[in-house]
Amino acid sequence: MSLPEGPLVLADPALAIDPDEVLRFQGYKRGRDVPGPDVRALFETALAEGRRLMRPRALVRWARVTRVAADALEVEGESLAIPRIGALWGEVEHAAVALCTIGEALEQRVAELWEARELPLASMLDSVGSGAVESLAEYVNDVLCQQGLPSLKVTNRISPGYADWDVAEQRRLFRLCPGDAVGVVLNEACVMTPGKSISLLAGAGRAARVDHYFSQCARCWMRDCAYRRVPARATVHR
Ligand code: SF4
């Protein structure tokens, strides 16, 4: 096993965008709310426009983990205060920082549509963008898992601002992995531009804990992976 050294750009993966995920951003509950034909048609229009506008890309950088504690992880001298990380991930020796984005064009088009009072399409296109960047983050998590195989287990991703991890820690992630190569910048309030961007961290180790709340394999697109732990239900790759 050898993890890639230095920053790596993943450009233009053939992303699959889950309609249910997009509709979830519209307030639909999976398995309970059934969208009508008008909503389906609006989704197809927004998806076609979104595909034309988005430019998915991600920057990945592996780094050495120098200390694991109950609520902290030290990565190349950056001390990340992540609640319960020791129990969640177990022993990890490496961590990958990734910045995922679909670019600015889609959100600029959403702003134009709001201006023109085309509100349903503006809202659906915005949700398509949110669904796309989520798919991209899943895609990257799958790539990280493949990079760790066969000897390292790779955890599910976590992000600052979610599950009690302070959003201010975005600054530490950006110090480990500056976003210039994919055009992602962080402002004083720790908000990323373009807005449809996700920063994430995943751990890797021979004894890392994986699959205790969700199996990454269930959404992984690597159909012929010899190390698959559960069958794929859906994928984020066309
Ligand atoms: S199928 Fe599972 S083990 Fe194989 S690369 Fe995907 S997530 Fe990793």
Residues whose N, C-alpha, C, O or C-beta is under 5 A from the ligand:
A	BS01	SF4	D142 C145 Q146 Q216 C217 C220 M222 C225 Y227 R228 R229
